[in-house]
Amino acid sequence: MWIRLRRSLNGFYNRVDPLIVRCIGHKRLYTFHSPGVAECIPAIPTDYRLTVQECVTLWTRHFQLRGVSEPRLSSQYIIAHLLGVKTLESLGQDRLAEFLTHKQMEQTWKLCTRRLTRMPVQYVIEEWDFRDLTLKMSPPVFIPRPETEELVGLMLADLQVKQGTGVSEEANLRCLEVGCGTGAISLSLLNSLPQLRAIALDKNKDAVELTVENAHSLGLQDRLEVHHMDVIRDADMIVRMCSPVSVLVSNPPYLFSEDMASLDPEVHKFEDHDALDGGVDGMQVIRHILTLAPQLLSNNGRVYLEVDPRHPPFIQLWAEGGERGLRYVHTHHDFTGRPRFCVLENDNATYIKTRTSI
Amino acid sequence: MFSKSFVNRICQAIWRITWVPSVQHPRFIVPAVGIGKVQAAGKKDYIDLPALNEDELDEQFVRGSGPGGQATNKTSNCVVLRHNPTGIVVKCHQTRSVETNRKRARQIMREKLEVIYKGEESDILKNKKESIQRKQDKRKKANENLVKKRLFKEALMADSKSVDDRG
């Protein structure tokens, strides 16, 4: 009797749900798998087909209903990916009006259902772009952020200026990345600088494997070494194995521990917290990197860091505190105007060759 | 290094001083390239495009009001570029990379400025006209060929029919 009552209620909802009727105009679009409208997943239409545009609209509405962030973009990226393109913008109007095959609709439903769990789009489609590269993405390895693209741009601009001065040792340009994640920074540098050799480190085994996989996909594996190492625990081994390098780069975990709990579900539920949490003041890993930098860098070698907007003044203060072995060069702002990147240079004149405590 | 509350107090002050969202013009770092003759998107010939002065441009992004960076994972990477002297606005979200969208927005801006500055003499407009003309010529020729083929076939059938009649 209870089941019969629920079925008739479902039928009622199906007939009068204004959102569904406005959306496509077809009845009986929804079936209910558990109590409550909020829990439903739209049923795949079996007796008719949807066009690309209709499918995007349907899932946009559904993501909105379920409170999923960026509903339209999520829907567009997922369906574009299934159609073999990066963005829907690259399809013409006629393709948007084409019908999806049943197989494509099944794939759409499968991927969009994953997005309903608040899984980031990049993990749903298992890839994303970073500058001119397409990289594989896989949870829980940290997804590269758009700000970090600027970090690479900044480094390339500096390195190209250096090359212009004809310094011959740049023929053996070596770069070390701490916390490589998907390999975005190292691979992007390798792709743009044919003479560069890079070493990438990460304390997470999944990140190491993913970086290696991405390197192979891009044909850059010959100029990249990837090691499963922790910059804090394996500091001595890192110095022995890797120095000297001309460039040290990192996008280290820099969030404040107290901010971790208020992160969006996309970040909090799916990405590696070790790649985000920088301790009480967000600078735990940054400190270790800066301490090691003078031992790792060659003369006039530089360290580039992406940080929280609150960090640059403290890092500058620390560097100018004397006898750190590093000279503070500049704070660069990101495209939103936030202080985001710190550049420091090896300064042997002031360096005392003992581990300085902070 | 410092106590948490001290850090927070200093940060509030410094953030107010150094970070003013969406008013600053962050310098877009572009590797030194020759300005002047640039290959316009998709065209074979090299076209003189006007150089852009970053000081005359305003850029807008959707990145939220929080600290950004690692704290958020948003996939919106639409770039809105405004050229202040002319008021031209270019929106670009063609790719999934913000940096690529920024570069493309600038390229599109340069093409639009070329049209504005050169008017009738614009190379971009000329190229467009030429390509439309080429397409029309191609279509015309294709149609003519079809007509020729049809007439030939009809003539062939008429010939074979008259042979049958005679035989």
Interface residues (C-beta under 8 A of the other chain):
Chain A: S69 E70 L73 S74 Y77 K86 T87 E89 S90 P120 V121 Q122 W128 D129 F130 R131 D132 F142 I143 R145 P146 E147 E149 E150 G153 L154 L156 A157 Q160 V161 G164 N251 P253 Y254 L255 E258 D259 L263 D264 E266 V267 E271 A275 L276 V280 D281 M283 R287 E306 D308 P309 R310 P313 F314 W318 H333 D334 F335 T336 G337 R338 P339 R340 I358
Chain B: M1 F2 K4 V7 I10 C11 I14 W15 T18 W19 V20 P21 S22 V23 Q24 P26 F28 I29 V30 P31 A32 E59 F61 R63 P67 G68 G69 Q70 A71 T72 N73 K74 T75 S76 N77 H93 Q94 T95 R96 S97 V98 E99 T100 R102
